[in-house]
Amino acid sequence: MFGSSLDSSQLIQALYETLYMVTVALVIGALIGIPLGVLLVITRKNGIWPNAILHQILNPIINILRSIPFIILLIAIIPFTKMLVGTSIGTTAAIVPLTVYVAPYIARLVENSLLEVDDGIIEAAKAMGASPIQIIRYFLLPEALGSLILAITTAIIGLIGSTAMAGAVGGGGIGDLALVYGYQRFDTIVIVITVVVLIIIVQIIQSLGNFISRKIRRN
């Protein structure tokens, strides 16, 4: 391909591996991170379900996980990864640290989005006799949906960058391709191709996220 040692089938396979890692890690991370984000908001001192103990437990745990650089996290939880999937090398194995990385990240993004909801809406819901679950389902989440879409978009882009780093430990994907064919073989063309592919993916995802968010907010 373009005078490089890389052929198109390898690029397609690497792209598939990247999308596979991002999709699975995002789904699992969202299933963990969204409820955590909601809990962070509703258990605050002035939240709809104040719980100082739970809030003080969740808050530092999420802060600690978010403060660890992904490449360090990737190595630090190798025993945990082996326990879950039987190996610490490969595309599927990379999903474990990616999920651990993105779940608290999503939790914080969700928290920020929910905190943007006007307090008057919550007060109106309480005045109508809505329960905490009803407030979350019918008022809090719908009102923050446009912002939540942008939050998930940001999480996806962060995951794409992390999958590139996962290539350093044989995680597969675009990052592994850049490392093996670009860096180790001194093939500048491969580096350029992988960077361009990542830029295009990020631009598509960001544009799509912005479009969906705008549509939701207009409605």
N, C-alpha and C positions, 0 to 999 in steps of 0.2 A: 504493500500500500504506500503510494507516494515515495517510492524508493526506500522504504523502511523495512525492517525485519518483521514488522507487524502486518498480519493480513486481516481482512475485514471480518472473517469468522471469529477471530480472537477478540476483536473489538465488540462485536455483537454479544458474544458470550460474557464479556466483562460488564457490558451495559446491563444485561439480564441479571447478573449477580448483584450489581449495585441496586437495581430496582427491587430485587427480591429482598435484600437486606433492609432497605429503607422501608418497604411496605410492611413486612412482618414486624420489624422493630417499632414502627410507628403505630400499628394497630395495638400491639401489646402495651406499648408505652402509653398510648392514649387511654386504654382501659384502666391503667393504673394512675396515670397523671391527672386525668380530668376529675375523678372523684377526690383525689388528694387536693387539687386546687379548690374544689367546691368546699371541702372540709376546712381548708385554711381560711376561707371567707366567712363561712357560717359560724365557726367556732371562735371568731374574734370577740373581743370584749363587747362590741356593739353589734354583733352579728345576730342572725335570726335564731341561732342555737348556741349561745355562748358556752364555751367549755374550755376554761383556761388550761387545765391539765393536758387535754388532748392537743390543743394548739401549741403549747410549749414543748410537747414531744415532737410533733410533726415539723414545726418550723426549723429547729436546728438540724434535724436529720436531712431535710431537703437542702438546707444551706450547705451542709457538709458534702453531700453527694454532688451538688452543683459546683463546688469549689475545686473538685479534683479534675485536673486536665484529662481529657479522654485517653490519651496515649498511656498515662499512668494507670488509669482505671482499667484499661484493657489488660494490662499485665497483672495488676493487683488481684483481680478476681479470676485468674486462670483456674485455681482449684474449684471455684464455684461453677465456672463454665464447664469444666471436665465432669463435675458431678451431675450437671443437668443434661448435657448432650454427649458425654463420653469422650470428647476431645476438645482441645483448645485451638485447633488449627482448622481453617476452612470457612466457607461462607456461612454455614449454619451456626458454627461456633461463634462467629463474630456478632451474631444477632443478640447474644446474651449481654455482652458489655454495651452494645448499642442501646438496648432496652433500658438497662440500668442507668445509662447516661441520659436518655431522652425523657424518661418518666418524670424525674424531678424538674427537668427543664420545662416540660409541658405544664406541670403543676403550678409553677411560678407564672407562666404566661397566662394560664387560665385564671389564676388569682387576680392578676392585674386587669384582665378583661372584665371580670365580674365586679371588681371594685369601681369600674367606670359607670356601672348602672346607677341611675338616679335613686337616692334614698327615698324620694317621694313615692316611687313605684312600689318599693318594698312596704312602706308605711300604708299605702292604699290597699295592698294585698292583705296585710295584717288586719286592717279595719274591716275588710270583707270577711274575715274569719278564716282565711286560708291557713292550712297547716304548713309547717316548715317544708315538707316534701312538695306540697302544692306550690308554694312560693318559688322553690327551686325549679320545678318542672314547667310551670305556666308563666312565670314572671322573670325570674333571674336569668335563666339560660336563654330564653327567646330574646330578651332585651339585649343580651351581650353577644348574640350569635354572629353578627357581622365582625365584631372584634375577635371572637373566638376563631373564626375562619382565618383571619390574618395571623393569629397566634399559632395555629396548626401549620400554616404556610411557613412561618419562621422556623418551626420545629423540623419540618421536612428538609428545609435548606441546611439547617444545622446537622441533620443526620447525613445528608449527602457529603458534607465536608468530613464528617467522622468516618464514613465508610472508606474515604480515600486514605485516612490514617490507618484503618484496619488492615490495609494492604501491607503494612510494615511487618505484620506478624502472620502473613499468609492468609488473610481474610478473603482474598479474591476481590473481584470487582475492578473498577477503573483505577483505583489507587494501586492495587497489586500489579496491574498492567503497566502503569507508569513507573513503578519501582523496578520490576523485573526487566522490561524491555527498554525503558527510557533511561533510568538512572544507572543500573548495573551494566547495561550494554552501551552506555553513552550515546543513546539514540535520541537526539534532540527532537526529531520529527515526532516520535511517539509522545514525548512530553507535551509538545504543542497540540497534538491531536486530542490527547486526554483532557488538557486544560480547556480547549475549545468545546469539547463534548460536555464537560461539566458546566461551563458557562451557559451553554444553550439550554441544558436541563433546568438550571436554576432560573434562568430568565422565563422559561415557559411556566414553571411552577409559580413563580412570583406574580406573573401577569394573570394567570388563572385565578390565583388566590385573591388578588386585587379586584378582578372582575366579579367574582362570586360575592365578595364582601360588599361591593358597591350595590349589586342587585338586591341583596338582602336588606341593606340599610334604606334603600329607596322604597322598599315594600313595607 
